[in-house]
Amino acid sequence: MDQAADLLAMIRKERGITIIWVEHIMGVLMRVVDRVVVLDHGEKIFDGAPKAAQADAKVVEVYLGADAA
């Protein structure tokens, strides 16, 4: 995953293109993306910066559990 993330980051930077990447390994995404859209059962619950997603109460609750905070 680290190699894939590095490759996608390089392609994005060199070509200046947008990449849509569906992933559940958040640590990998956080290294590469500028924007995160989080879905829960097909419903958008977050759209914004990766750091803000990590701090969003609903995202934390859905993906880490209510006790994670």
All heavy atoms as TSV, in Angstrom:
chain	resi	resn	atom	element	x	y	z
A	1	MET	N	N	0.823	-1.197	0.000
A	1	MET	CA	C	0.000	0.000	0.000
A	1	MET	C	C	0.863	1.254	0.000
A	1	MET	O	O	0.501	2.237	-0.632
A	1	MET	CB	C	-0.945	-0.004	1.205
A	1	MET	CG	C	-2.087	-1.000	1.099
A	1	MET	SD	S	-3.091	-0.895	-0.405
A	1	MET	CE	C	-3.740	0.739	-0.321
A	2	ASP	N	N	1.969	1.205	0.734
A	2	ASP	CA	C	2.841	2.379	0.757
A	2	ASP	C	C	3.388	2.680	-0.636
A	2	ASP	O	O	3.449	3.842	-1.043
A	2	ASP	CB	C	3.994	2.175	1.736
A	2	ASP	CG	C	3.552	2.245	3.180
A	2	ASP	OD1	O	2.508	2.878	3.453
A	2	ASP	OD2	O	4.238	1.671	4.039
A	3	GLN	N	N	3.776	1.638	-1.369
A	3	GLN	CA	C	4.293	1.840	-2.719
A	3	GLN	C	C	3.201	2.382	-3.644
A	3	GLN	O	O	3.458	3.261	-4.466
A	3	GLN	CB	C	4.864	0.547	-3.278
A	3	GLN	CG	C	6.161	0.132	-2.622
A	3	GLN	CD	C	6.667	-1.197	-3.136
A	3	GLN	OE1	O	5.889	-2.050	-3.556
A	3	GLN	NE2	N	7.978	-1.385	-3.105
A	4	ALA	N	N	1.995	1.860	-3.506
A	4	ALA	CA	C	0.879	2.348	-4.325
A	4	ALA	C	C	0.591	3.814	-4.010
A	4	ALA	O	O	0.370	4.621	-4.924
A	4	ALA	CB	C	-0.365	1.493	-4.089
A	5	ALA	N	N	0.600	4.168	-2.738
A	5	ALA	CA	C	0.355	5.553	-2.331
A	5	ALA	C	C	1.436	6.474	-2.886
A	5	ALA	O	O	1.136	7.559	-3.400
A	5	ALA	CB	C	0.287	5.659	-0.812
A	6	ASP	N	N	2.688	6.047	-2.792
A	6	ASP	CA	C	3.792	6.854	-3.315
A	6	ASP	C	C	3.665	7.046	-4.826
A	6	ASP	O	O	3.887	8.140	-5.344
A	6	ASP	CB	C	5.140	6.210	-2.984
A	6	ASP	CG	C	5.459	6.233	-1.503
A	6	ASP	OD1	O	4.821	7.016	-0.758
A	6	ASP	OD2	O	6.343	5.457	-1.087
A	7	LEU	N	N	3.314	5.976	-5.537
A	7	LEU	CA	C	3.159	6.047	-6.988
A	7	LEU	C	C	2.021	6.992	-7.375
A	7	LEU	O	O	2.179	7.846	-8.259
A	7	LEU	CB	C	2.907	4.652	-7.561
A	7	LEU	CG	C	2.681	4.583	-9.074
A	7	LEU	CD1	C	3.905	5.087	-9.823
A	7	LEU	CD2	C	2.338	3.160	-9.477
A	8	LEU	N	N	0.880	6.868	-6.698
A	8	LEU	CA	C	-0.250	7.746	-7.003
A	8	LEU	C	C	0.069	9.201	-6.681
A	8	LEU	O	O	-0.308	10.108	-7.427
A	8	LEU	CB	C	-1.495	7.279	-6.261
A	8	LEU	CG	C	-2.116	5.997	-6.809
A	8	LEU	CD1	C	-3.239	5.522	-5.901
A	8	LEU	CD2	C	-2.607	6.179	-8.226
A	9	ALA	N	N	0.774	9.434	-5.596
A	9	ALA	CA	C	1.162	10.800	-5.244
A	9	ALA	C	C	2.081	11.389	-6.309
A	9	ALA	O	O	1.937	12.553	-6.702
A	9	ALA	CB	C	1.833	10.824	-3.874
A	10	MET	N	N	3.013	10.585	-6.808
A	10	MET	CA	C	3.934	11.044	-7.836
A	10	MET	C	C	3.185	11.351	-9.141
A	10	MET	O	O	3.396	12.402	-9.757
A	10	MET	CB	C	5.008	9.991	-8.101
A	10	MET	CG	C	6.010	10.393	-9.162
A	10	MET	SD	S	7.146	9.056	-9.595
A	10	MET	CE	C	6.028	7.922	-10.433
A	11	ILE	N	N	2.290	10.456	-9.550
A	11	ILE	CA	C	1.521	10.664	-10.772
A	11	ILE	C	C	0.678	11.928	-10.657
A	11	ILE	O	O	0.628	12.747	-11.583
A	11	ILE	CB	C	0.620	9.436	-11.061
A	11	ILE	CG1	C	1.486	8.240	-11.450
A	11	ILE	CG2	C	-0.409	9.748	-12.140
A	11	ILE	CD1	C	0.737	6.925	-11.499
A	12	ARG	N	N	0.026	12.091	-9.509
A	12	ARG	CA	C	-0.816	13.260	-9.279
A	12	ARG	C	C	-0.011	14.558	-9.376
A	12	ARG	O	O	-0.423	15.535	-9.993
A	12	ARG	CB	C	-1.451	13.127	-7.899
A	12	ARG	CG	C	-2.726	13.851	-7.763
A	12	ARG	CD	C	-3.336	13.525	-6.412
A	12	ARG	NE	N	-3.647	14.822	-5.873
A	12	ARG	CZ	C	-3.262	15.279	-4.716
A	12	ARG	NH1	N	-2.588	14.546	-3.889
A	12	ARG	NH2	N	-3.581	16.474	-4.336
A	13	LYS	N	N	1.159	14.553	-8.764
A	13	LYS	CA	C	2.004	15.747	-8.754
A	13	LYS	C	C	2.557	16.052	-10.151
A	13	LYS	O	O	2.516	17.195	-10.599
A	13	LYS	CB	C	3.156	15.554	-7.774
A	13	LYS	CG	C	4.080	16.738	-7.660
A	13	LYS	CD	C	5.169	16.484	-6.658
A	13	LYS	CE	C	6.113	17.673	-6.574
A	13	LYS	NZ	N	7.208	17.431	-5.637
A	14	GLU	N	N	3.059	15.027	-10.829
A	14	GLU	CA	C	3.683	15.229	-12.131
A	14	GLU	C	C	2.678	15.585	-13.221
A	14	GLU	O	O	2.964	16.391	-14.094
A	14	GLU	CB	C	4.454	13.981	-12.553
A	14	GLU	CG	C	5.714	13.761	-11.756
A	14	GLU	CD	C	6.464	12.509	-12.175
A	14	GLU	OE1	O	6.015	11.792	-13.095
A	14	GLU	OE2	O	7.515	12.236	-11.562
A	15	ARG	N	N	1.507	14.976	-13.172
A	15	ARG	CA	C	0.522	15.175	-14.240
A	15	ARG	C	C	-0.535	16.214	-13.895
A	15	ARG	O	O	-1.286	16.643	-14.754
A	15	ARG	CB	C	-0.174	13.851	-14.556
A	15	ARG	CG	C	0.759	12.725	-14.907
A	15	ARG	CD	C	0.836	12.567	-16.389
A	15	ARG	NE	N	1.872	11.631	-16.754
A	15	ARG	CZ	C	1.660	10.523	-17.418
A	15	ARG	NH1	N	0.439	10.183	-17.771
A	15	ARG	NH2	N	2.662	9.748	-17.753
A	16	GLY	N	N	-0.647	16.562	-12.612
A	16	GLY	CA	C	-1.647	17.533	-12.196
A	16	GLY	C	C	-3.070	17.048	-12.427
A	16	GLY	O	O	-3.929	17.821	-12.822
A	17	ILE	N	N	-3.282	15.769	-12.183
A	17	ILE	CA	C	-4.601	15.189	-12.434
A	17	ILE	C	C	-5.320	14.850	-11.132
A	17	ILE	O	O	-4.716	14.771	-10.076
A	17	ILE	CB	C	-4.502	13.916	-13.303
A	17	ILE	CG1	C	-3.667	12.836	-12.601
A	17	ILE	CG2	C	-3.922	14.243	-14.670
A	17	ILE	CD1	C	-3.641	11.508	-13.298
A	18	THR	N	N	-6.616	14.647	-11.259
A	18	THR	CA	C	-7.433	14.231	-10.136
A	18	THR	C	C	-7.539	12.715	-10.151
A	18	THR	O	O	-7.746	12.114	-11.206
A	18	THR	CB	C	-8.843	14.840	-10.240
A	18	THR	OG1	O	-8.722	16.259	-10.168
A	18	THR	CG2	C	-9.746	14.339	-9.129
A	19	ILE	N	N	-7.393	12.120	-8.995
A	19	ILE	CA	C	-7.530	10.670	-8.855
A	19	ILE	C	C	-8.637	10.402	-7.846
A	19	ILE	O	O	-8.634	10.971	-6.753
A	19	ILE	CB	C	-6.212	10.022	-8.362
A	19	ILE	CG1	C	-5.103	10.254	-9.383
A	19	ILE	CG2	C	-6.415	8.539	-8.084
A	19	ILE	CD1	C	-3.732	9.826	-8.908
A	20	ILE	N	N	-9.579	9.561	-8.219
A	20	ILE	CA	C	-10.612	9.123	-7.288
A	20	ILE	C	C	-10.181	7.748	-6.781
A	20	ILE	O	O	-9.980	6.825	-7.568
A	20	ILE	CB	C	-11.997	9.058	-7.955
A	20	ILE	CG1	C	-12.399	10.463	-8.411
A	20	ILE	CG2	C	-13.024	8.456	-6.998
A	20	ILE	CD1	C	-13.663	10.502	-9.222
A	21	TRP	N	N	-10.045	7.648	-5.463
A	21	TRP	CA	C	-9.487	6.437	-4.857
A	21	TRP	C	C	-10.404	6.003	-3.733
A	21	TRP	O	O	-10.624	6.744	-2.782
A	21	TRP	CB	C	-8.103	6.771	-4.339
A	21	TRP	CG	C	-7.309	5.677	-3.736
A	21	TRP	CD1	C	-7.619	4.357	-3.624
A	21	TRP	CD2	C	-6.015	5.817	-3.154
A	21	TRP	NE1	N	-6.618	3.673	-3.016
A	21	TRP	CE2	C	-5.614	4.544	-2.714
A	21	TRP	CE3	C	-5.166	6.892	-2.949
A	21	TRP	CZ2	C	-4.398	4.326	-2.090
A	21	TRP	CZ3	C	-3.965	6.661	-2.329
A	21	TRP	CH2	C	-3.582	5.387	-1.918
A	22	VAL	N	N	-10.941	4.808	-3.855
A	22	VAL	CA	C	-11.783	4.247	-2.805
A	22	VAL	C	C	-10.894	3.368	-1.939
A	22	VAL	O	O	-10.277	2.423	-2.440
A	22	VAL	CB	C	-12.947	3.423	-3.404
A	22	VAL	CG1	C	-13.781	2.800	-2.301
A	22	VAL	CG2	C	-13.800	4.291	-4.310
A	23	GLU	N	N	-10.827	3.695	-0.653
A	23	GLU	CA	C	-9.896	2.989	0.239
A	23	GLU	C	C	-10.433	2.998	1.655
A	23	GLU	O	O	-11.095	3.940	2.074
A	23	GLU	CB	C	-8.527	3.681	0.187
A	23	GLU	CG	C	-7.480	3.065	1.053
A	23	GLU	CD	C	-7.213	1.614	0.696
A	23	GLU	OE1	O	-6.691	1.352	-0.402
A	23	GLU	OE2	O	-7.555	0.739	1.525
A	24	HIS	N	N	-10.125	1.955	2.393
A	24	HIS	CA	C	-10.528	1.862	3.791
A	24	HIS	C	C	-9.344	1.971	4.747
A	24	HIS	O	O	-9.534	2.012	5.952
A	24	HIS	CB	C	-11.288	0.560	4.039
A	24	HIS	CG	C	-12.605	0.530	3.334
A	24	HIS	ND1	N	-12.761	-0.016	2.085
A	24	HIS	CD2	C	-13.799	1.032	3.685
A	24	HIS	CE1	C	-14.013	0.124	1.716
A	24	HIS	NE2	N	-14.671	0.766	2.660
A	25	ILE	N	N	-8.145	2.008	4.208
A	25	ILE	CA	C	-6.951	2.161	5.045
A	25	ILE	C	C	-6.650	3.661	5.120
A	25	ILE	O	O	-6.004	4.238	4.251
A	25	ILE	CB	C	-5.756	1.371	4.480
A	25	ILE	CG1	C	-6.125	-0.108	4.327
A	25	ILE	CG2	C	-4.534	1.553	5.382
A	25	ILE	CD1	C	-5.082	-0.925	3.604
A	26	MET	N	N	-7.163	4.278	6.171
A	26	MET	CA	C	-7.115	5.729	6.273
A	26	MET	C	C	-5.691	6.287	6.340
A	26	MET	O	O	-5.423	7.352	5.798
A	26	MET	CB	C	-7.922	6.202	7.489
A	26	MET	CG	C	-9.401	5.901	7.396
A	26	MET	SD	S	-10.183	6.663	5.966
A	26	MET	CE	C	-10.176	8.365	6.476
A	27	GLY	N	N	-4.785	5.591	6.978
A	27	GLY	CA	C	-3.411	6.079	7.083
A	27	GLY	C	C	-2.762	6.276	5.723
A	27	GLY	O	O	-2.004	7.228	5.518
A	28	VAL	N	N	-3.069	5.400	4.797
A	28	VAL	CA	C	-2.523	5.510	3.442
A	28	VAL	C	C	-3.122	6.727	2.743
A	28	VAL	O	O	-2.410	7.527	2.142
A	28	VAL	CB	C	-2.798	4.213	2.639
A	28	VAL	CG1	C	-2.404	4.383	1.181
A	28	VAL	CG2	C	-2.070	3.039	3.255
A	29	LEU	N	N	-4.416	6.868	2.842
A	29	LEU	CA	C	-5.086	8.001	2.195
A	29	LEU	C	C	-4.573	9.335	2.712
A	29	LEU	O	O	-4.364	10.264	1.943
A	29	LEU	CB	C	-6.600	7.945	2.432
A	29	LEU	CG	C	-7.381	6.940	1.626
A	29	LEU	CD1	C	-8.842	6.980	2.032
A	29	LEU	CD2	C	-7.233	7.183	0.148
A	30	MET	N	N	-4.385	9.426	4.008
A	30	MET	CA	C	-3.999	10.693	4.625
A	30	MET	C	C	-2.663	11.208	4.105
A	30	MET	O	O	-2.406	12.402	4.137
A	30	MET	CB	C	-3.950	10.565	6.145
A	30	MET	CG	C	-5.288	10.274	6.764
A	30	MET	SD	S	-6.495	11.521	6.344
A	30	MET	CE	C	-7.947	10.833	7.044
A	31	ARG	N	N	-1.832	10.305	3.603
A	31	ARG	CA	C	-0.532	10.716	3.069
A	31	ARG	C	C	-0.635	11.331	1.679
A	31	ARG	O	O	0.296	12.006	1.248
A	31	ARG	CB	C	0.400	9.506	2.982
A	31	ARG	CG	C	0.806	8.961	4.306
A	31	ARG	CD	C	1.767	7.794	4.192
A	31	ARG	NE	N	2.550	7.831	2.978
A	31	ARG	CZ	C	2.935	6.740	2.315
A	31	ARG	NH1	N	2.584	5.552	2.743
A	31	ARG	NH2	N	3.666	6.832	1.226
A	32	VAL	N	N	-1.730	11.063	0.976
A	32	VAL	CA	C	-1.789	11.395	-0.438
A	32	VAL	C	C	-2.865	12.417	-0.800
A	32	VAL	O	O	-2.650	13.257	-1.656
A	32	VAL	CB	C	-2.009	10.106	-1.280
A	32	VAL	CG1	C	-2.112	10.415	-2.758
A	32	VAL	CG2	C	-0.899	9.098	-1.015
A	33	VAL	N	N	-4.003	12.369	-0.157
A	33	VAL	CA	C	-5.166	13.118	-0.639
A	33	VAL	C	C	-5.266	14.535	-0.075
A	33	VAL	O	O	-4.752	14.840	0.995
A	33	VAL	CB	C	-6.478	12.359	-0.343
A	33	VAL	CG1	C	-6.441	10.982	-0.971
A	33	VAL	CG2	C	-6.749	12.234	1.140
A	34	ASP	N	N	-5.977	15.385	-0.832
A	34	ASP	CA	C	-6.286	16.746	-0.403
A	34	ASP	C	C	-7.696	16.834	0.158
A	34	ASP	O	O	-8.008	17.747	0.906
A	34	ASP	CB	C	-6.212	17.718	-1.590
A	34	ASP	CG	C	-4.821	17.834	-2.160
A	34	ASP	OD1	O	-3.857	17.791	-1.382
A	34	ASP	OD2	O	-4.704	17.962	-3.389
A	35	ARG	N	N	-8.538	15.888	-0.258
A	35	ARG	CA	C	-9.951	15.928	0.117
A	35	ARG	C	C	-10.439	14.510	0.388
A	35	ARG	O	O	-10.061	13.574	-0.306
A	35	ARG	CB	C	-10.748	16.527	-1.038
A	35	ARG	CG	C	-12.230	16.571	-0.828
A	35	ARG	CD	C	-12.896	17.222	-2.025
A	35	ARG	NE	N	-14.326	17.023	-1.998
A	35	ARG	CZ	C	-15.063	16.898	-3.077
A	35	ARG	NH1	N	-14.503	16.959	-4.269
A	35	ARG	NH2	N	-16.355	16.722	-2.966
A	36	VAL	N	N	-11.282	14.380	1.399
A	36	VAL	CA	C	-11.852	13.093	1.785
A	36	VAL	C	C	-13.376	13.206	1.757
A	36	VAL	O	O	-13.931	14.181	2.276
A	36	VAL	CB	C	-11.414	12.697	3.219
A	36	VAL	CG1	C	-12.085	11.416	3.663
A	36	VAL	CG2	C	-9.912	12.569	3.307
A	37	VAL	N	N	-14.017	12.227	1.157
A	37	VAL	CA	C	-15.461	12.105	1.227
A	37	VAL	C	C	-15.716	10.782	1.944
A	37	VAL	O	O	-15.245	9.737	1.515
A	37	VAL	CB	C	-16.119	12.096	-0.172
A	37	VAL	CG1	C	-17.617	11.880	-0.055
A	37	VAL	CG2	C	-15.825	13.398	-0.906
A	38	VAL	N	N	-16.439	10.846	3.060
A	38	VAL	CA	C	-16.699	9.661	3.875
A	38	VAL	C	C	-18.172	9.274	3.738
A	38	VAL	O	O	-19.051	10.124	3.915
A	38	VAL	CB	C	-16.359	9.915	5.362
A	38	VAL	CG1	C	-16.623	8.667	6.191
A	38	VAL	CG2	C	-14.904	10.362	5.509
A	39	LEU	N	N	-18.391	8.013	3.424
A	39	LEU	CA	C	-19.745	7.485	3.299
A	39	LEU	C	C	-20.026	6.497	4.418
A	39	LEU	O	O	-19.128	5.771	4.849
A	39	LEU	CB	C	-19.920	6.762	1.962
A	39	LEU	CG	C	-19.633	7.556	0.694
A	39	LEU	CD1	C	-19.788	6.651	-0.523
A	39	LEU	CD2	C	-20.545	8.751	0.590
A	40	ASP	N	N	-21.257	6.475	4.845
A	40	ASP	CA	C	-21.731	5.474	5.802
A	40	ASP	C	C	-23.018	4.883	5.238
A	40	ASP	O	O	-24.022	5.590	5.138
A	40	ASP	CB	C	-21.979	6.111	7.175
A	40	ASP	CG	C	-22.473	5.107	8.199
A	40	ASP	OD1	O	-22.089	3.916	8.106
A	40	ASP	OD2	O	-23.250	5.499	9.085
A	41	HIS	N	N	-22.946	3.635	4.826
A	41	HIS	CA	C	-24.094	2.964	4.205
A	41	HIS	C	C	-24.636	3.775	3.033
A	41	HIS	O	O	-25.843	3.944	2.879
A	41	HIS	CB	C	-25.190	2.686	5.228
A	41	HIS	CG	C	-24.740	1.785	6.336
A	41	HIS	ND1	N	-24.559	0.439	6.170
A	41	HIS	CD2	C	-24.421	2.062	7.620
A	41	HIS	CE1	C	-24.157	-0.098	7.310
A	41	HIS	NE2	N	-24.050	0.872	8.204
A	42	GLY	N	N	-23.726	4.324	2.207
A	42	GLY	CA	C	-24.105	5.065	1.012
A	42	GLY	C	C	-24.485	6.513	1.236
A	42	GLY	O	O	-24.734	7.245	0.286
A	43	GLU	N	N	-24.495	6.961	2.482
A	43	GLU	CA	C	-24.838	8.349	2.804
A	43	GLU	C	C	-23.564	9.131	3.110
A	43	GLU	O	O	-22.729	8.692	3.909
A	43	GLU	CB	C	-25.760	8.396	4.024
A	43	GLU	CG	C	-26.135	9.790	4.452
A	43	GLU	CD	C	-26.974	9.805	5.723
A	43	GLU	OE1	O	-27.646	8.803	6.020
A	43	GLU	OE2	O	-26.940	10.825	6.429
A	44	LYS	N	N	-23.413	10.303	2.467
A	44	LYS	CA	C	-22.231	11.136	2.721
A	44	LYS	C	C	-22.344	11.744	4.107
A	44	LYS	O	O	-23.314	12.429	4.424
A	44	LYS	CB	C	-22.112	12.230	1.670
A	44	LYS	CG	C	-20.880	13.092	1.855
A	44	LYS	CD	C	-20.566	13.980	0.684
A	44	LYS	CE	C	-21.635	14.970	0.399
A	44	LYS	NZ	N	-21.217	15.989	-0.596
A	45	ILE	N	N	-21.333	11.467	4.950
A	45	ILE	CA	C	-21.328	12.023	6.303
A	45	ILE	C	C	-20.226	13.051	6.506
A	45	ILE	O	O	-20.197	13.732	7.526
A	45	ILE	CB	C	-21.235	10.918	7.377
A	45	ILE	CG1	C	-19.919	10.133	7.257
A	45	ILE	CG2	C	-22.442	10.001	7.315
A	45	ILE	CD1	C	-19.630	9.216	8.427
A	46	PHE	N	N	-19.307	13.136	5.521
A	46	PHE	CA	C	-18.219	14.110	5.638
A	46	PHE	C	C	-17.658	14.391	4.256
A	46	PHE	O	O	-17.529	13.497	3.432
A	46	PHE	CB	C	-17.096	13.594	6.543
A	46	PHE	CG	C	-15.972	14.570	6.685
A	46	PHE	CD1	C	-16.024	15.568	7.640
A	46	PHE	CD2	C	-14.884	14.528	5.835
A	46	PHE	CE1	C	-15.007	16.511	7.735
A	46	PHE	CE2	C	-13.864	15.460	5.929
A	46	PHE	CZ	C	-13.925	16.448	6.885
A	47	ASP	N	N	-17.256	15.648	4.039
A	47	ASP	CA	C	-16.599	16.058	2.799
A	47	ASP	C	C	-15.669	17.207	3.169
A	47	ASP	O	O	-16.128	18.283	3.559
A	47	ASP	CB	C	-17.646	16.508	1.782
A	47	ASP	CG	C	-17.053	16.856	0.423
A	47	ASP	OD1	O	-15.822	16.986	0.308
A	47	ASP	OD2	O	-17.842	16.997	-0.524
A	48	GLY	N	N	-14.370	16.968	3.101
A	48	GLY	CA	C	-13.439	18.031	3.459
A	48	GLY	C	C	-12.005	17.553	3.557
A	48	GLY	O	O	-11.634	16.514	3.013
A	49	ALA	N	N	-11.213	18.307	4.276
A	49	ALA	CA	C	-9.787	18.037	4.425
A	49	ALA	C	C	-9.542	16.780	5.265
A	49	ALA	O	O	-10.301	16.490	6.196
A	49	ALA	CB	C	-9.102	19.227	5.084
A	50	PRO	N	N	-8.488	16.037	4.951
A	50	PRO	CA	C	-8.179	14.807	5.693
A	50	PRO	C	C	-8.045	15.013	7.209
A	50	PRO	O	O	-8.585	14.238	7.989
A	50	PRO	CB	C	-6.861	14.333	5.087
A	50	PRO	CG	C	-6.844	14.926	3.728
A	50	PRO	CD	C	-7.558	16.239	3.841
A	51	LYS	N	N	-7.355	16.066	7.616
A	51	LYS	CA	C	-7.186	16.319	9.062
A	51	LYS	C	C	-8.529	16.577	9.733
A	51	LYS	O	O	-8.766	16.150	10.853
A	51	LYS	CB	C	-6.246	17.510	9.295
A	51	LYS	CG	C	-4.829	17.247	8.857
A	51	LYS	CD	C	-4.015	16.770	10.012
A	51	LYS	CE	C	-2.555	16.665	9.566
A	51	LYS	NZ	N	-1.818	15.762	10.354
A	52	ALA	N	N	-9.402	17.295	9.038
A	52	ALA	CA	C	-10.727	17.570	9.585
A	52	ALA	C	C	-11.544	16.288	9.692
A	52	ALA	O	O	-12.337	16.125	10.619
A	52	ALA	CB	C	-11.452	18.599	8.724
A	53	ALA	N	N	-11.353	15.370	8.754
A	53	ALA	CA	C	-12.068	14.079	8.816
A	53	ALA	C	C	-11.669	13.310	10.066
A	53	ALA	O	O	-12.507	12.702	10.733
A	53	ALA	CB	C	-11.783	13.247	7.566
A	54	GLN	N	N	-10.386	13.349	10.393
A	54	GLN	CA	C	-9.895	12.646	11.581
A	54	GLN	C	C	-10.479	13.227	12.857
A	54	GLN	O	O	-10.605	12.526	13.856
A	54	GLN	CB	C	-8.373	12.713	11.649
A	54	GLN	CG	C	-7.694	11.898	10.587
A	54	GLN	CD	C	-6.182	12.067	10.634
A	54	GLN	OE1	O	-5.667	13.180	10.710
A	54	GLN	NE2	N	-5.483	10.953	10.586
A	55	ALA	N	N	-10.825	14.497	12.824
A	55	ALA	CA	C	-11.344	15.175	14.021
A	55	ALA	C	C	-12.868	15.216	14.066
A	55	ALA	O	O	-13.432	15.639	15.072
A	55	ALA	CB	C	-10.789	16.599	14.078
A	56	ASP	N	N	-13.519	14.781	12.984
A	56	ASP	CA	C	-14.975	14.854	12.908
A	56	ASP	C	C	-15.618	13.774	13.784
A	56	ASP	O	O	-15.325	12.590	13.638
A	56	ASP	CB	C	-15.423	14.684	11.456
A	56	ASP	CG	C	-16.908	14.868	11.294
A	56	ASP	OD1	O	-17.349	16.015	11.134
A	56	ASP	OD2	O	-17.636	13.853	11.348
A	57	ALA	N	N	-16.499	14.198	14.683
A	57	ALA	CA	C	-17.109	13.267	15.647
A	57	ALA	C	C	-17.889	12.146	14.961
A	57	ALA	O	O	-17.814	10.984	15.379
A	57	ALA	CB	C	-18.016	14.034	16.606
A	58	LYS	N	N	-18.618	12.468	13.912
A	58	LYS	CA	C	-19.425	11.450	13.216
A	58	LYS	C	C	-18.520	10.436	12.514
A	58	LYS	O	O	-18.780	9.226	12.568
A	58	LYS	CB	C	-20.374	12.121	12.215
A	58	LYS	CG	C	-21.287	11.164	11.510
A	58	LYS	CD	C	-22.288	10.540	12.457
A	58	LYS	CE	C	-23.298	9.705	11.701
A	58	LYS	NZ	N	-24.205	8.995	12.570
A	59	VAL	N	N	-17.468	10.896	11.879
A	59	VAL	CA	C	-16.529	9.985	11.216
A	59	VAL	C	C	-15.877	9.065	12.235
A	59	VAL	O	O	-15.797	7.853	12.035
A	59	VAL	CB	C	-15.457	10.771	10.425
A	59	VAL	CG1	C	-14.382	9.839	9.888
A	59	VAL	CG2	C	-16.093	11.576	9.295
A	60	VAL	N	N	-15.436	9.619	13.339
A	60	VAL	CA	C	-14.817	8.820	14.396
A	60	VAL	C	C	-15.801	7.783	14.916
A	60	VAL	O	O	-15.465	6.606	15.075
A	60	VAL	CB	C	-14.277	9.714	15.535
A	60	VAL	CG1	C	-13.836	8.878	16.721
A	60	VAL	CG2	C	-13.136	10.580	15.036
A	61	GLU	N	N	-17.024	8.194	15.169
A	61	GLU	CA	C	-18.026	7.289	15.699
A	61	GLU	C	C	-18.307	6.130	14.730
A	61	GLU	O	O	-18.326	4.972	15.126
A	61	GLU	CB	C	-19.327	8.032	15.967
A	61	GLU	CG	C	-20.446	7.138	16.461
A	61	GLU	CD	C	-21.773	7.867	16.629
A	61	GLU	OE1	O	-21.767	9.106	16.726
A	61	GLU	OE2	O	-22.800	7.180	16.663
A	62	VAL	N	N	-18.498	6.466	13.466
A	62	VAL	CA	C	-18.849	5.448	12.469
A	62	VAL	C	C	-17.696	4.482	12.203
A	62	VAL	O	O	-17.899	3.277	12.123
A	62	VAL	CB	C	-19.312	6.126	11.160
A	62	VAL	CG1	C	-19.391	5.137	10.018
A	62	VAL	CG2	C	-20.643	6.814	11.366
A	63	TYR	N	N	-16.488	4.992	12.100
A	63	TYR	CA	C	-15.369	4.141	11.705
A	63	TYR	C	C	-14.548	3.589	12.852
A	63	TYR	O	O	-13.884	2.571	12.696
A	63	TYR	CB	C	-14.476	4.888	10.698
A	63	TYR	CG	C	-15.114	4.825	9.332
A	63	TYR	CD1	C	-15.990	5.812	8.914
A	63	TYR	CD2	C	-14.894	3.743	8.498
A	63	TYR	CE1	C	-16.620	5.734	7.702
A	63	TYR	CE2	C	-15.531	3.657	7.280
A	63	TYR	CZ	C	-16.389	4.652	6.881
A	63	TYR	OH	O	-17.023	4.563	5.666
A	64	LEU	N	N	-14.573	4.237	13.997
A	64	LEU	CA	C	-13.778	3.756	15.119
A	64	LEU	C	C	-14.624	3.325	16.296
A	64	LEU	O	O	-14.118	2.721	17.237
A	64	LEU	CB	C	-12.801	4.846	15.580
A	64	LEU	CG	C	-11.804	5.314	14.518
A	64	LEU	CD1	C	-10.964	6.453	15.071
A	64	LEU	CD2	C	-10.937	4.174	14.028
A	65	GLY	N	N	-15.892	3.680	16.299
A	65	GLY	CA	C	-16.776	3.348	17.412
A	65	GLY	C	C	-16.924	4.520	18.357
A	65	GLY	O	O	-16.026	5.347	18.489
A	66	ALA	N	N	-18.043	4.590	19.017
A	66	ALA	CA	C	-18.334	5.715	19.910
A	66	ALA	C	C	-17.361	5.811	21.065
A	66	ALA	O	O	-17.102	6.886	21.582
A	66	ALA	CB	C	-19.768	5.591	20.442
A	67	ASP	N	N	-16.759	4.704	21.467
A	67	ASP	CA	C	-15.838	4.695	22.608
A	67	ASP	C	C	-14.422	5.158	22.229
A	67	ASP	O	O	-13.588	5.332	23.103
A	67	ASP	CB	C	-15.759	3.292	23.216
A	67	ASP	CG	C	-17.077	2.857	23.808
A	67	ASP	OD1	O	-17.859	3.745	24.231
A	67	ASP	OD2	O	-17.347	1.646	23.836
A	68	ALA	N	N	-14.151	5.360	20.931
A	68	ALA	CA	C	-12.795	5.721	20.491
A	68	ALA	C	C	-12.401	7.115	20.943
A	68	ALA	O	O	-11.232	7.390	21.151
A	68	ALA	CB	C	-12.695	5.618	18.980
A	69	ALA	N	N	-13.354	7.999	21.048
A	69	ALA	CA	C	-13.046	9.380	21.440
A	69	ALA	C	C	-12.644	9.398	22.886
A	69	ALA	O	O	-11.729	9.936	23.343
A	69	ALA	CB	C	-14.248	10.277	21.208
